[in-house]
């Protein structure tokens, strides 16, 4: 309630990106103080045994993870895990450092519990991220999300992704190929199967050639996933699903932000004034859920599906699990919910699991998708 009061009356008066940097500065400070980080984990990290789940060969304390976009440069993944996320996905990271798009580039739509961003993959590059991941002292599960450098043309896109995969694979618990952000020109064209097949094949070969991940026991093959957009047609969703099965991918993340603007409560004039960008939050939920259900029906029971897009509370997260999600991710819900939001969501998932007679997350996956 305190966070809601502060958000409504103070933070909304601060530009969205400025507010993000201010809040993240405090999180980054805690990252540098292991004792404080451990104390925070004792208070907020998931510990309920019903939440423990295994996916991608990893043991996770809870099914809720932080989606890529919040910690672009691997600056504080262990502190973010300590406040209640079962795993953290850093990025999107590109082969080369880049500043992203001109500001302002992040906007709130409070009436819709949504954000619009056209950040443009602002990050310090995959070399810097790999150095930070290698040097970190925490043990949180951390995945790396990689994208295309804006200045790299279509002909060199695979080489750009491969460079990031070679740097980040050995220091990541899993790797995600992002071909679904609307803010890098031409990126979404890579979702076409004809472009996606050689890209994913090249990244898989690179991960295998780099050897097992340096995380954990050092003997585990690095899992590879692809993240897709909610704006794909049903036929294209099916095509990506079939390709994922064909190539033996470890999973799919559904979904990224949308370029659609239908059904918003925010006045059209305000939305138009914001301009281009990816819409996230509650308005994406319905389509993201549809895509998830379609993917699960298409790929079968074995492949890991991570649900993202419009997960604003524990009930949303639990609905995705019952619809077929092995794990769930959020970003916008965290922005609107505040520091204690991850713990609140994890607890609600545990409540719903027990109420439905399940003793684990795994038992609930896909049970009641329709």
C-alpha positions in Angstrom: 0.0 0.0 0.0 2.9 2.3 0.8 4.5 1.7 -2.6 1.1 2.2 -4.3 0.8 5.6 -2.5 4.3 6.6 -3.4 3.9 5.5 -7.0 0.6 7.3 -7.6 1.7 10.5 -6.0 5.5 10.8 -6.5 7.0 8.4 -8.9 4.5 9.1 -11.7 5.8 12.7 -11.6 9.3 11.5 -12.5 10.2 10.4 -16.0 9.9 6.6 -16.2 13.5 5.9 -17.2 14.8 8.3 -14.5 12.7 6.5 -11.9 14.0 3.1 -13.1 17.6 4.3 -12.8 17.0 5.6 -9.3 15.4 2.4 -8.0 18.0 0.3 -9.7 20.8 2.3 -8.2 19.7 1.1 -4.7 19.5 -2.5 -5.9 23.0 -2.2 -7.4 24.4 -1.0 -4.1 23.0 -4.0 -2.3 24.7 -6.2 -5.0 28.0 -5.0 -3.8 27.3 -6.0 -0.1 26.9 -9.8 0.1 25.9 -9.8 3.7 23.1 -7.4 3.1 22.1 -9.3 0.0 22.0 -12.6 2.0 19.8 -10.9 4.7 17.4 -9.7 2.0 17.2 -13.2 0.6 16.3 -14.6 4.0 13.4 -12.2 4.2 12.1 -12.2 0.6 13.4 -15.1 -1.5 10.9 -18.0 -2.1 11.4 -20.8 0.4 8.1 -22.7 0.2 8.8 -26.3 -0.9 5.6 -26.4 -3.1 7.2 -23.7 -5.3 10.4 -25.6 -6.0 10.6 -26.6 -9.6 13.1 -28.1 -12.1 13.3 -26.8 -15.6 16.1 -26.5 -18.2 18.1 -28.8 -16.0 18.0 -26.2 -13.3 16.6 -26.3 -9.7 14.6 -23.2 -9.1 13.2 -22.0 -5.7 10.1 -20.6 -7.5 8.6 -20.4 -11.0 8.5 -16.6 -11.2 11.5 -15.0 -12.9 12.4 -11.4 -13.9 12.1 -10.9 -17.6 14.9 -9.3 -19.7 14.8 -5.5 -19.9 15.2 -4.6 -16.2 18.9 -5.5 -15.7 20.3 -5.1 -19.2 24.0 -5.3 -18.3 24.1 -8.0 -15.5 24.6 -5.3 -12.9 22.6 -6.8 -10.0 21.2 -10.3 -10.9 21.8 -11.8 -7.5 20.1 -9.0 -5.6 17.1 -9.2 -7.9 16.9 -12.9 -7.1 17.2 -12.1 -3.4 14.1 -10.0 -3.4 11.9 -12.9 -4.6 12.6 -13.9 -8.2 13.3 -17.6 -8.8 15.6 -16.7 -11.6 16.8 -13.6 -13.5 17.2 -13.0 -17.2 19.6 -10.2 -18.1 19.7 -8.2 -21.3 18.8 -7.8 -24.0 22.6 -7.8 -24.7 24.0 -7.1 -28.2 27.3 -8.0 -29.8 28.5 -4.4 -29.6 27.8 -1.7 -27.0 25.1 0.8 -28.2 23.3 3.7 -26.6 19.8 2.8 -27.7 17.2 5.2 -29.1 17.0 8.9 -28.2 15.2 9.8 -25.0 12.4 9.9 -23.9 12.0 6.2 -24.7 10.0 4.7 -21.8 6.5 5.8 -20.9 3.8 4.7 -18.4 0.2 4.1 -19.1 -1.1 3.8 -15.5 -4.8 3.5 -16.5 -3.9 0.4 -18.4 -1.2 -0.9 -16.0 1.1 -0.8 -19.0 4.4 0.6 -20.3 5.5 1.6 -23.8 9.2 1.4 -24.5 11.4 2.0 -27.5 14.7 1.6 -25.6 16.5 0.1 -28.6 18.6 -2.4 -26.8 20.7 0.2 -24.9 23.5 -1.9 -23.3 27.3 -2.1 -22.8 27.7 -5.1 -25.1 28.1 -8.8 -24.6 31.8 -8.6 -23.7 31.1 -6.4 -20.6 28.1 -8.5 -19.6 30.2 -11.7 -19.7 32.9 -10.2 -17.5 30.3 -9.2 -14.9 28.7 -12.6 -14.9 32.0 -14.4 -14.6 33.0 -12.2 -11.6 29.7 -12.3 -9.6 29.7 -14.0 -6.2 26.1 -15.0 -5.9 24.5 -18.3 -6.9 21.2 -17.2 -8.5 20.0 -18.8 -11.7 20.8 -16.2 -14.4 19.9 -16.5 -18.1 21.2 -14.2 -20.9 19.0 -12.7 -23.6 20.8 -11.7 -26.8 19.8 -9.5 -29.7 21.1 -7.9 -32.8 23.3 -4.8 -32.8 21.4 -2.0 -34.6 24.2 -1.1 -36.9 24.7 -4.7 -38.0 22.9 -5.4 -41.3 20.8 -8.5 -42.0 23.7 -10.3 -43.8 25.8 -10.1 -40.7 23.1 -10.7 -38.1 24.0 -14.4 -37.4 27.7 -13.4 -36.8 26.6 -10.8 -34.3 24.4 -13.3 -32.4 27.1 -15.9 -32.5 29.7 -13.5 -31.0 27.4 -12.8 -28.0 26.6 -16.5 -27.6 30.3 -17.4 -27.5 30.9 -14.8 -24.8 27.8 -15.4 -22.7 27.1 -19.1 -23.0 29.8 -20.3 -20.7 28.7 -17.9 -17.9 24.9 -18.3 -18.2 22.5 -20.8 -17.0 20.5 -20.6 -20.2 20.6 -18.4 -23.4 17.7 -16.7 -25.2 17.7 -15.5 -28.8 15.5 -12.4 -29.0 14.1 -11.9 -32.4 10.9 -10.2 -31.3 11.6 -6.6 -30.0 9.9 -4.0 -32.2 12.5 -1.4 -31.5 15.4 -2.6 -33.7 14.7 -2.2 -37.4 14.5 -5.5 -39.2 14.8 -7.6 -36.0 11.3 -9.1 -36.2 12.0 -10.3 -39.8 14.3 -12.9 -38.2 11.2 -14.6 -36.8 10.5 -16.0 -40.3 11.4 -19.6 -40.3 13.7 -19.2 -43.3 15.8 -16.7 -41.3 15.3 -18.2 -37.9 16.5 -21.7 -38.8 20.1 -20.8 -39.7 20.3 -18.3 -36.9 19.3 -20.7 -34.2 21.4 -23.5 -35.7 24.5 -21.3 -35.7 23.9 -20.2 -32.1 23.4 -23.9 -31.0 26.6 -24.9 -32.7 28.5 -22.0 -31.0 27.2 -23.0 -27.6 28.2 -26.6 -28.1 31.6 -25.6 -29.3 32.1 -23.3 -26.3 31.8 -26.3 -24.0 29.5 -26.7 -21.0 28.4 -23.8 -19.0 30.8 -22.6 -16.3 27.9 -22.3 -13.9 27.2 -25.0 -11.4 28.9 -28.3 -11.9 30.5 -27.2 -15.2 29.2 -30.2 -17.1 25.8 -29.0 -18.2 24.9 -28.2 -21.8 23.7 -24.6 -22.1 20.0 -24.6 -22.8 18.8 -22.5 -25.8 15.4 -20.7 -26.1 13.8 -18.3 -28.5 11.6 -15.4 -27.6 8.7 -14.5 -29.9 6.3 -11.6 -30.4 2.5 -11.7 -29.6 1.9 -10.1 -33.0 2.8 -13.3 -35.0 -0.1 -14.8 -36.8 -1.3 -18.2 -35.5 0.2 -19.8 -38.6 3.6 -18.2 -37.8 3.4 -19.3 -34.2 2.8 -22.9 -35.4 5.8 -22.6 -37.7 8.1 -21.4 -34.9 6.8 -24.2 -32.7 7.5 -26.8 -35.4 11.0 -25.3 -36.0 11.8 -25.4 -32.2 10.9 -29.1 -32.2 12.8 -29.8 -35.3 16.0 -28.1 -34.0 15.7 -29.6 -30.5 15.4 -26.2 -28.8 15.1 -26.3 -25.1 12.3 -23.8 -24.9 10.3 -20.8 -26.1 9.4 -17.6 -24.3 6.0 -16.3 -25.2 5.7 -13.4 -25.5 7.6 -10.1 -26.0 5.9 -6.6 -26.2 3.3 -5.8 -28.8 3.0 -3.0 -31.4 -0.8 -3.1 -31.1 -2.7 -0.3 -29.4 -6.3 -1.7 -29.3 -8.6 -1.7 -26.3 -6.6 0.8 -24.2 -8.2 2.9 -21.4 -5.6 5.6 -21.9 -6.9 8.4 -24.3 -6.0 7.9 -27.9 -4.4 11.3 -28.0 -2.0 10.4 -25.2 -1.1 7.1 -26.8 -0.5 8.8 -30.2 1.7 11.4 -28.6 4.0 8.7 -27.2 4.6 7.3 -30.7 6.2 4.0 -31.6 7.4 1.4 -29.2 6.5 -2.0 -27.6 3.5 -2.1 -25.3 3.8 -4.3 -22.2 1.7 -5.0 -19.2 -2.0 -5.9 -18.7 -3.1 -5.2 -22.3 -0.8 -7.9 -23.7 -2.2 -10.6 -21.4 -5.0 -12.0 -23.5 -2.9 -12.5 -26.7 0.1 -13.8 -24.8 -2.1 -16.4 -23.1 -3.5 -17.4 -26.5 0.0 -17.9 -27.9 1.0 -19.9 -24.9 -1.9 -22.3 -25.3 -1.2 -22.7 -29.0 2.4 -23.4 -28.4 1.7 -26.0 -25.7 -0.8 -27.8 -28.0 1.8 -27.8 -30.8 5.0 -28.8 -29.1 3.7 -31.3 -26.6 4.4 -31.8 -23.0 8.2 -31.9 -22.9 9.4 -28.6 -24.1 9.9 -25.8 -21.6 7.5 -22.8 -22.3 8.1 -19.6 -20.4 5.1 -17.3 -20.2 5.6 -13.6 -20.2 3.4 -10.6 -21.1 0.7 -9.1 -18.9 1.5 -11.1 -15.7 0.4 -8.5 -13.1 -0.3 -10.7 -10.0 -0.1 -14.2 -8.6 -3.4 -15.3 -10.2 -2.2 -14.3 -13.6 1.0 -16.3 -13.1 -1.0 -19.3 -11.9 -3.3 -19.1 -14.9 -0.3 -19.3 -17.2 1.0 -22.4 -15.4 -2.3 -24.1 -15.7 -2.4 -23.1 -19.4 1.0 -24.9 -20.0 3.7 -22.6 -18.8 6.7 -24.4 -17.2 7.9 -21.1 -15.8 6.6 -17.5 -15.8 8.3 -14.1 -16.2 7.4 -10.5 -15.5 8.7 -7.0 -15.8 5.9 -4.4 -16.0 4.1 -6.1 -13.1 7.2 -5.6 -11.0 7.4 -1.9 -12.0 3.9 -1.3 -10.9 4.0 -3.7 -7.9 7.2 -2.6 -6.2 9.9 -4.3 -4.0 7.6 -6.9 -2.3 5.7 -7.8 -5.5 7.8 -10.9 -6.4 7.3 -12.4 -2.9 3.6 -11.6 -3.0 3.3 -13.4 -6.4 5.2 -16.4 -5.3 3.1 -16.8 -2.2 -0.1 -16.5 -4.2 1.1 -19.2 -6.6 1.7 -21.5 -3.6 -1.7 -20.8 -2.2 -3.4 -21.6 -5.5 -1.3 -24.8 -5.9 -2.3 -26.1 -2.5 -6.0 -25.1 -2.9 -6.1 -27.2 -6.1 -4.5 -30.2 -4.5 -1.1 -29.9 -6.1 2.2 -30.5 -4.3 4.4 -29.0 -6.9 4.4 -26.6 -9.8 5.2 -29.4 -12.2 2.0 -31.1 -11.4 -0.1 -28.0 -12.4 1.5 -27.3 -15.7 -1.1 -27.6 -18.5 -3.7 -28.9 -16.1 -6.7 -26.9 -17.0 -5.5 -25.1 -20.1 -9.0 -24.8 -21.6 
